[in-house]
Amino acid sequence: MAQTINRPTQPAEHMQAARRSAPHARRAPKVPPDTLGGIPLKPVYDEQDAAGLDAARDLGEPGAYPFTRGVYRTMYRDKVWTMRQFAGFGGAAETNARYRFLLEQGQTGLSVAFDMPTLMGHDSDSPFALGEVGRCGVAVDTVEDMRTLFRGIDLGDVTTSMTINSPAPILLAMYFAVAEEQGVPLERLGGTLQNDILKEYIAQKEYIFPVQPSMRLVTDVVVFCTRNVPRWHPISISGYHIREAGSTAAQELAFTLADGFAYVEAGIAAGLNVDEFAPRLSFFFNAHIDFFEEIAKYRAARRIWARHMRERYGAKEERSLKLRFHTQTAGCSLTAQQIENNIARTAFEAMSAVLGGTNSLHTNSMDEVLALPTEKAAQIALRTQQILAYETGVPSVADPLAGSWFIEDLTTRMEQAAEDYFTAIEERGGMLAAIDDGYPQREIADAAFRYQQQLETGERVIVGVNVYEDTADATPPPILVIDPAIERDQVARLRRLREARDNTSVQNRLDELKSAAGANDNTMPAILGAVKARATEGEIIGALRDVYGTHRESPIF
């Protein structure tokens, strides 16, 4: 079982001696003259900085084109954002217990974190999974695991987000199968599948198949959900992992929206009208520590998306123009040193997301830089959102920073930086060609390198890391440890399932999937059939790999 343990502590007299040896005064670092992303900042802004702003054209009202100020008229006054804490560890039973705890604490949506073998399409008994089962998320090999994961939770009453990409159609099919077993029709299901394969090639690297067949699988999900699961968001176009890989805010904005445009073009090429599926596309952004830059990023994102969808792709429905997004506070901003400081970082980042108009939010736990969050740390992270929602007054007014000379200038500059990247991407033949050429990968790597240089020279400050270090040996915090028995139990369950199921039926369903993949039919019905026959994730991935092959990344220098 997962358990929380305490590491040995240092004797109190040792800690006191260390504190006595610390300097009494330290020189305060300088405030940087630019944003975290390198946009220069003036010390004072005035009306001249917003002189080119046309309020009607560039801002509008909340809930109206171009949606710079938010996608709803009153934003949070009637209903606050969805509080969707990301969680998953060990086996399905352990994660189910965490979900129940979070729902009891007031969480309003579920979000599934899968372990690395599941993310990479390996069953728990694969040699590639050894030592990794349940470590960074929950292990899900079959529909039986998915059923356990949501035991006692009515899938018709909650919305669920699943962060998975290459195997996304398979895990979604498992979820649909469990819903059907619960008697919940697909038309009632609400939730989000990440299913954003392009950012995997750019940043997170959890890819399996080559780019073109991967895009085909993404499009199959979009088409299937458009026609059968109308409340489901079939893609969550993710800038979060682009930012975690080291991008600037402007790069996160540009590459995420460029990926979104590529998915729109793929949907249209598959025969869908843009207004059929665009309203169900969603986005996932990072809330980093540079407060105002993040707010400007979200506002610019809505304006860019609305304009391009109307003018470039001919969308006519208002819902197609509205960019809705989930936000997660920045994991890469958390520090192992003085981890309590992470509570403050997360609170500021969450506030920037709310002031920027997020539709749902995950707040990171202070200890997840060390391990998966303990129950107490997860509760504090959720309470951070609840305090922000119900005590601070921040959600009472839609886009309360609108009209600020600084905010409007920064929003415009973020928009222009993104447009410059769009031009560079088009010059390279579009987003898929740019990824194949390594363009966004190089841009992100260069930005990450510059930031690391700034930290090493002291140009950028991280409190507790390169300034205001604590010279005392702090009491190590309790951390969540995954019992190795969880992996053994998961493997044993998987082997028992293989022995008990109808293996002839499984093989027939896998053969049908290969035929569908080779014939360019929509693969979702065949995947759903294989899942219901109790085929494992690894077996389904293996069948698709026989048709599509695997991706090998070209080195980028």
C-alpha positions in Angstrom: 0.0 0.0 0.0 1.0 3.6 -0.4 2.2 5.1 2.8 3.5 8.3 4.2 6.8 8.1 6.0 9.0 10.6 7.9 12.7 10.7 7.3 15.1 10.9 10.3 15.4 14.4 11.8 18.5 16.2 12.9 19.1 16.9 16.6 17.7 20.3 17.7 21.0 21.5 19.1 22.7 20.9 15.7 20.0 23.0 13.9 20.3 25.8 16.5 24.1 25.9 16.0 23.7 26.1 12.2 21.3 29.0 12.6 23.7 30.8 15.0 26.4 30.5 12.3 24.2 32.1 9.6 24.9 35.7 8.6 22.7 38.4 10.3 22.1 40.4 7.1 22.0 39.7 3.4 22.1 42.0 0.5 18.7 42.1 -1.2 18.7 41.0 -4.9 17.6 43.4 -7.6 14.2 43.3 -9.2 14.6 42.2 -12.8 13.8 44.8 -15.5 11.9 42.3 -17.7 9.4 39.5 -17.4 10.4 35.9 -16.9 10.1 35.4 -20.6 12.4 38.3 -21.4 9.9 41.0 -22.3 11.4 44.4 -21.2 9.3 46.3 -18.7 9.1 50.0 -18.0 9.1 51.1 -14.4 5.9 53.1 -15.0 3.1 52.8 -17.6 0.7 55.5 -18.7 -2.0 56.1 -21.2 0.5 56.3 -24.1 1.3 52.6 -23.6 -2.3 51.8 -24.5 -2.6 54.4 -27.2 -3.0 51.8 -30.0 -5.6 49.9 -28.2 -9.1 49.9 -29.7 -11.4 48.8 -26.8 -14.2 47.6 -29.0 -12.0 45.7 -31.4 -9.4 44.3 -29.0 -11.3 43.9 -25.7 -15.0 43.9 -26.1 -17.0 42.8 -23.0 -16.6 39.6 -21.1 -18.5 36.8 -22.9 -18.3 38.7 -26.2 -15.9 38.6 -29.2 -12.9 38.6 -29.2 -13.3 37.2 -25.6 -10.1 38.8 -24.4 -11.9 39.5 -21.1 -13.3 36.0 -20.6 -15.7 33.5 -22.3 -18.6 34.3 -20.0 -20.4 37.5 -19.1 -20.2 37.2 -15.4 -17.4 34.7 -15.2 -17.2 33.3 -11.6 -20.1 35.3 -10.1 -22.6 32.5 -10.8 -20.2 29.6 -10.6 -16.5 29.4 -9.7 -14.0 27.5 -11.8 -13.9 23.7 -11.6 -11.5 22.6 -8.9 -9.8 19.6 -10.6 -6.9 18.2 -8.6 -4.6 15.9 -10.6 -4.2 12.6 -8.7 -3.0 9.0 -9.3 -0.7 6.6 -7.6 -0.2 2.9 -7.0 -3.0 0.7 -8.1 -6.6 1.6 -9.1 -7.9 0.9 -5.6 -5.4 3.3 -3.9 -6.2 6.1 -6.4 -10.0 5.5 -6.0 -9.5 6.1 -2.2 -7.7 9.4 -3.0 -10.5 10.5 -5.4 -13.1 9.8 -2.7 -11.1 11.8 -0.2 -10.7 14.8 -2.6 -14.4 14.7 -3.5 -15.3 14.7 0.2 -13.0 17.8 0.7 -14.9 19.7 -2.0 -13.1 19.0 -5.2 -15.5 19.4 -8.1 -13.9 17.4 -10.9 -11.6 14.4 -11.3 -8.3 14.3 -13.0 -6.4 11.1 -13.7 -2.6 10.8 -13.5 -1.4 7.6 -15.1 1.9 5.9 -14.3 4.8 5.9 -16.9 4.2 2.4 -18.2 0.6 3.3 -19.0 1.6 6.6 -20.6 4.1 4.7 -22.8 1.7 1.9 -23.8 3.3 -0.9 -21.7 1.4 -3.4 -19.6 2.5 -3.7 -16.0 4.2 -7.1 -16.6 6.3 -5.8 -19.5 10.1 -5.7 -18.9 9.9 -2.0 -19.7 7.6 -1.4 -16.8 9.8 -3.0 -14.1 10.1 -0.8 -11.1 7.8 1.9 -12.5 4.3 0.5 -11.9 2.2 2.9 -9.9 5.2 5.2 -9.2 4.2 8.5 -10.9 0.5 7.8 -11.4 -2.0 5.0 -11.4 -1.4 1.7 -13.3 -4.3 0.9 -15.7 -3.8 -2.1 -17.9 -7.4 -3.2 -18.6 -11.0 -2.2 -18.3 -11.0 -4.0 -15.0 -8.6 -1.5 -13.6 -10.7 1.4 -15.0 -13.7 -0.1 -13.2 -11.9 -0.2 -9.9 -10.5 3.3 -10.4 -14.1 4.7 -10.5 -15.8 2.3 -8.1 -18.6 4.0 -6.3 -18.3 7.2 -8.4 -21.2 7.9 -10.8 -19.6 8.9 -14.1 -22.8 10.6 -15.1 -22.4 13.0 -12.2 -18.7 14.0 -12.4 -16.5 15.3 -15.2 -13.2 13.5 -15.6 -9.9 14.7 -17.2 -7.4 12.1 -18.3 -3.8 13.2 -19.0 -2.6 10.7 -21.6 -1.6 11.0 -25.2 -0.2 8.2 -27.4 -2.5 5.5 -25.8 -5.4 8.1 -25.3 -8.0 6.3 -27.5 -7.5 3.1 -25.5 -7.9 4.6 -22.1 -10.9 6.6 -23.3 -12.5 3.4 -24.6 -12.0 1.8 -21.2 -13.7 4.8 -19.6 -16.6 4.5 -22.1 -16.9 0.8 -21.4 -17.1 1.4 -17.6 -19.8 4.1 -18.1 -21.9 1.7 -20.2 -21.6 -0.9 -17.4 -22.8 1.8 -15.0 -25.8 2.4 -17.2 -24.6 5.9 -18.2 -25.1 6.6 -21.9 -22.2 8.2 -23.8 -24.3 11.3 -24.4 -24.3 12.1 -20.7 -20.5 11.8 -20.2 -18.6 15.0 -19.6 -14.8 15.3 -19.4 -11.6 15.9 -21.2 -9.0 13.7 -22.8 -5.6 15.3 -23.3 -4.9 13.4 -26.6 -2.4 16.1 -27.6 0.3 14.2 -29.5 2.0 17.2 -31.1 3.3 18.5 -27.8 4.7 15.1 -27.1 7.1 15.5 -30.0 7.8 19.0 -29.0 8.3 18.7 -25.3 7.2 15.7 -23.2 8.4 12.9 -25.5 5.8 10.3 -24.5 5.2 9.3 -28.1 4.9 5.8 -29.6 3.9 6.0 -33.3 5.2 8.3 -36.1 3.6 11.7 -36.4 1.1 11.0 -39.3 -0.6 7.9 -37.8 -0.6 9.5 -34.4 -2.4 12.5 -35.9 -4.8 10.0 -37.5 -5.6 8.5 -34.1 -6.2 11.9 -32.6 -8.6 12.7 -35.4 -10.4 9.4 -35.0 -11.2 10.3 -31.4 -12.4 13.8 -32.4 -14.7 12.4 -35.1 -16.0 9.6 -32.8 -16.7 12.0 -29.9 -18.3 14.6 -32.2 -20.8 12.0 -33.4 -21.3 9.9 -30.2 -20.1 11.8 -27.1 -21.1 15.4 -27.6 -20.3 16.7 -24.1 -16.8 15.3 -24.2 -13.7 17.4 -25.0 -11.6 15.1 -27.3 -8.4 17.1 -27.1 -6.9 19.3 -24.4 -4.3 21.2 -26.3 -1.5 21.5 -23.8 1.0 24.3 -23.3 1.7 23.0 -19.8 4.3 20.5 -20.8 5.9 22.9 -23.3 6.4 25.4 -20.4 7.7 22.6 -18.1 10.3 21.8 -20.7 11.7 25.3 -20.4 9.8 27.5 -22.8 9.0 31.2 -22.3 5.4 32.3 -21.8 5.3 33.6 -25.4 6.6 30.3 -26.7 4.0 28.3 -24.7 1.3 30.6 -26.1 2.5 30.3 -29.7 3.3 26.7 -29.9 0.1 25.6 -28.1 -2.1 27.6 -30.4 -0.2 26.5 -33.4 -0.8 22.9 -32.3 -4.5 23.8 -32.0 -4.7 25.2 -35.5 -3.1 21.9 -36.8 -5.8 19.9 -35.0 -8.5 22.1 -36.5 -7.1 21.6 -40.0 -7.0 17.8 -39.3 -10.6 17.8 -38.3 -11.7 19.7 -41.4 -9.6 17.3 -43.5 -11.5 14.4 -41.9 -14.8 15.8 -43.3 -16.1 17.6 -40.2 -17.5 21.1 -40.4 -15.4 23.4 -38.1 -18.5 24.3 -36.0 -19.2 20.6 -35.4 -16.1 20.0 -33.3 -14.3 23.3 -32.5 -16.6 24.0 -29.5 -15.3 20.8 -27.8 -11.6 21.6 -28.2 -10.1 22.8 -24.9 -6.7 24.0 -23.8 -4.3 23.4 -20.9 -2.0 26.1 -19.8 0.8 26.5 -17.2 0.5 29.1 -14.5 4.1 30.2 -13.9 5.4 32.5 -11.2 5.6 35.8 -13.3 2.2 37.1 -12.2 1.3 39.7 -14.8 2.9 37.9 -17.7 0.7 34.9 -17.1 -2.5 37.0 -16.9 -1.5 38.7 -20.2 -0.8 35.3 -21.8 -4.3 34.0 -21.0 -6.0 37.1 -22.3 -3.9 37.1 -25.5 -4.7 33.4 -26.0 -8.5 34.0 -26.1 -8.1 37.0 -28.5 -5.8 35.1 -30.9 -8.0 32.0 -31.0 -11.2 33.9 -31.6 -9.7 35.9 -34.4 -8.1 33.0 -36.2 -11.1 30.7 -35.8 -13.4 33.3 -37.4 -11.1 34.8 -40.0 -8.9 31.9 -41.0 -11.1 28.8 -40.5 -14.5 30.4 -41.1 -16.1 29.4 -37.8 -19.5 30.9 -37.5 -20.8 29.6 -34.1 -19.8 31.7 -31.1 -18.9 28.6 -29.2 -16.3 27.8 -31.8 -14.5 31.1 -31.1 -14.3 30.7 -27.3 -11.0 29.4 -26.0 -11.7 27.5 -22.8 -8.8 26.3 -20.7 -7.7 24.4 -17.7 -4.7 25.7 -15.7 -2.2 23.9 -13.5 0.3 25.8 -11.4 3.9 25.4 -12.5 5.6 22.2 -11.3 8.9 23.5 -12.5 8.6 26.5 -10.2 8.5 24.3 -7.1 11.7 23.8 -5.1 13.0 20.9 -3.0 14.6 23.5 -0.7 12.3 25.1 1.9 9.3 23.3 0.4 6.8 25.3 2.5 7.6 28.2 0.2 5.8 26.3 -2.6 2.5 26.9 -0.9 3.0 30.7 -1.5 4.2 30.1 -5.0 1.2 28.0 -5.8 -1.2 30.6 -4.3 0.2 33.4 -6.5 0.2 31.2 -9.6 -3.4 30.2 -8.9 -4.5 33.8 -8.5 -2.9 34.7 -11.9 -4.9 31.9 -13.5 -8.2 33.1 -12.0 -7.5 36.8 -12.9 -6.7 35.5 -16.4 -10.1 33.7 -16.6 -9.3 30.0 -16.3 -12.2 27.6 -16.5 -10.7 24.9 -14.3 -7.7 24.8 -12.1 -5.2 22.3 -10.4 -3.0 23.6 -7.6 0.2 21.8 -7.1 1.0 20.3 -3.7 4.1 21.7 -1.9 5.8 18.3 -1.7 5.4 16.9 -5.2 8.9 18.1 -6.1 10.0 15.3 -3.8 7.4 12.6 -4.4 3.7 12.1 -5.2 1.7 14.3 -2.9 0.8 13.2 0.6 -2.9 13.4 1.5 -2.2 16.4 3.8 -0.3 18.3 1.1 -3.1 17.6 -1.4 -5.6 18.9 1.0 -3.6 22.2 1.5 -3.4 22.6 -2.3 -7.2 22.2 -2.6 -7.8 24.6 0.3 -5.6 27.2 -1.5 -8.2 27.2 -4.4 -11.1 27.3 -2.0 -9.6 30.3 -0.1 -9.0 32.1 -3.4 -12.6 31.3 -4.5 -14.5 32.2 -1.3 -12.4 34.5 0.8 -10.3 36.9 -1.3 -13.0 38.5 -3.4 -10.9 38.0 -6.6 -13.6 36.1 -8.5 -16.3 38.7 -7.8 -15.6 40.8 -11.0 -14.9 39.5 -14.5 -11.5 40.5 -15.8 -10.9 43.1 -13.0 -7.5 44.2 -14.5 -9.0 45.2 -17.9 -8.0 48.8 -18.8 -4.7 48.7 -16.9 -2.2 50.4 -19.1 0.4 47.8 -18.1 -1.8 44.8 -18.6 -3.2 45.9 -21.9 0.3 46.7 -23.3 1.6 43.3 -22.0 -1.3 41.4 -23.5 -0.7 43.1 -26.9 3.0 42.3 -26.8 2.3 38.7 -25.9 -0.1 38.5 -28.9 2.5 40.0 -31.2 5.2 37.6 -30.0 2.9 34.7 -30.8 2.0 36.0 -34.2 5.7 36.3 -35.0 6.1 32.6 -34.1 3.1 31.7 -36.3 4.8 33.4 -39.2 8.0 31.5 -38.6 6.0 28.2 -38.4 4.2 29.0 -41.7 7.6 29.7 -43.4 8.6 26.2 -42.4 5.5 24.6 -44.0 3.2 24.4 -41.0 3.4 23.0 -37.5 4.0 19.3 -38.4 6.8 20.3 -40.7 8.2 22.6 -38.1 8.2 19.8 -35.5 9.9 17.5 -37.9 12.5 20.1 -38.5 13.0 20.6 -34.7 12.1 24.2 -34.8 10.0 24.5 -31.6 12.3 22.0 -29.8 15.3 24.3 -30.5 13.5 27.4 -29.4 12.5 25.8 -26.1 15.9 24.4 -25.5 17.5 27.8 -26.1 15.1 29.4 -23.7 15.7 26.8 -21.0 19.5 27.3 -21.4 19.2 31.1 -21.1 17.1 30.8 -17.9 19.5 28.4 -16.3 22.3 30.8 -17.1 20.3 33.6 -15.4 19.9 31.5 -12.3 23.6 30.7 -12.1 24.6 34.4 -12.5 22.0 35.6 -10.0 20.2 37.6 -12.7 17.1 35.6 -11.8 16.2 34.7 -8.2 14.6 31.7 -6.6 14.1 32.3 -3.0 15.7 29.5 -0.9 17.7 28.3 -3.8 20.1 31.0 -5.0 19.2 33.6 -2.4 18.1 33.4 1.2 19.2 29.8 1.5 18.5 28.1 4.8 21.9 27.0 6.2 20.2 24.9 8.9 19.3 21.3 8.3 15.5 21.5 8.1 13.3 18.7 9.4 12.7 16.5 6.3 9.0 16.4 5.4 6.9 13.3 5.3 6.7 11.9 1.8 4.5 9.4 0.0 6.2 6.0 -0.7 4.7 3.4 -3.0 4.9 -0.1 -1.6 6.7 -2.5 -4.0 3.9 -5.0 -3.3 1.6 -2.8 -5.4 3.5 -3.7 -8.5 3.5 -7.4 -7.7 -0.2 -7.4 -7.0 -0.9 -5.5 -10.3 1.1 -8.0 -12.3 -0.6 -10.9 -10.6 -4.1 -9.5 -11.4 -3.1 -9.0 -15.0 -1.9 -12.5 -15.4 -5.1 -13.9 -13.8 -7.2 -11.9 -16.2 -5.3 -13.3 -19.2 -5.9 -16.8 -18.0 -9.6 -16.3 -17.4 -10.7 -14.3 -20.5 -11.6 -15.7 -23.9 -8.3 -15.3 -25.6 -9.7 -16.3 -29.0 -12.1 -13.4 -28.8 -9.3 -11.0 -27.8 -7.2 -12.1 -30.8 -10.2 -11.6 -33.1 -10.8 -8.1 -31.8 -7.1 -7.2 -32.2 -7.2 -8.5 -35.8 -10.2 -6.3 -36.5 -8.3 -3.4 -35.1 -5.4 -4.0 -37.4 -7.7 -4.2 -40.4 -9.4 -0.9 -39.4 -6.0 0.8 -39.0 -4.7 -0.5 -42.3 -7.9 0.4 -44.1 -8.1 3.9 -42.8 -11.4 3.3 -41.0 -12.1 5.0 -37.7 -10.2 3.0 -35.2 -12.3 3.9 -32.1 -15.1 1.2 -32.6 -12.5 -1.5 -33.0 -10.5 -0.2 -29.9 -13.8 -0.2 -27.9 -14.4 -3.8 -29.0 -11.0 -4.9 -28.0 -11.3 -3.2 -24.6 -14.6 -4.9 -23.9 -13.1 -8.3 -24.8 -10.5 -7.6 -22.0 -7.6 -6.9 -24.3 -4.8 -5.1 -22.4 -3.5 -1.7 -23.3 -0.1 -3.2 -24.2 -1.8 -5.7 -26.6 -3.8 -3.0 -28.3 -0.7 -0.8 -28.7 1.1 -3.8 -30.1 -1.5 -4.4 -32.7 -1.3 -0.7 -33.8 2.5 -0.8 -33.8 2.3 -3.7 -36.2 0.5 -1.4 -38.7 2.1 2.0 -37.9 5.6 1.2 -36.7 7.3 3.4 -34.1 8.7 6.9 -34.0 12.4 7.6 -33.7 13.3 11.2 -32.9 16.1 12.9 -34.9 18.7 14.6 -32.6 18.4 18.3 -32.3 21.6 20.4 -31.9 
